[in-house]
Amino acid sequence: MQKKLHIKKGDTVVVIAGNSKGQKGKVLQVIKEKERAIVEGVNMMKKHTKPNAENPQGGIVETEASIHISNLMVFDGDQATRIGRRMGDNGKLVRYSKKTGKEI
């Protein structure tokens, strides 16, 4: 069974460890099996590609590589914050900011 992750697609996050430390970006994809996420503009890598229909010239393409979830922190408003879960008004679990207490 997979555990719940504190980051979802569409969240704005800040990198707290690694080569991209301090960079902010939007989560494009979450890979639950590996507990990794792909963040827009963070952890860029160069990939050599053959010519294809999408890129007829081929060459070197710069793209985002995945980064481990533990190295990311949700950025809420103007500060990074930890995430908690509590029952909302409608009886469903909602995520909230531990610093401000408001729902995300």
Steps between C-alpha positions, in 0.01 A plus 500: 500500500627844409515770762342843458734768371501860617543630144246493217507596133457877463654593840765770513804357677848608608805271491654468847798273418727405211651685205178695431461618861294819532331475159121525475270345244168337425462121528433358152480130595520282810643146468349321802680167455843664528392788730634755252363811329579697187511873571487769231843659443673304779768226471556560128693240298619475142378209289637399161216421257488347156306682228128415515167644386478727804859622473620451138843652571580280801779620727522583869175575683489646851226348718402462866615194693307363797592597855425308819191615694701534824703781339187707428289721725163655412523877447184666634461872441841647582661220705578129492288296738440149621170332416249341736169321441173554685129448448343781303149640529369249244640197689792445261870519583651833395861616496591804704805714562666434837631861513184692418232238574306572181388232255693439180 
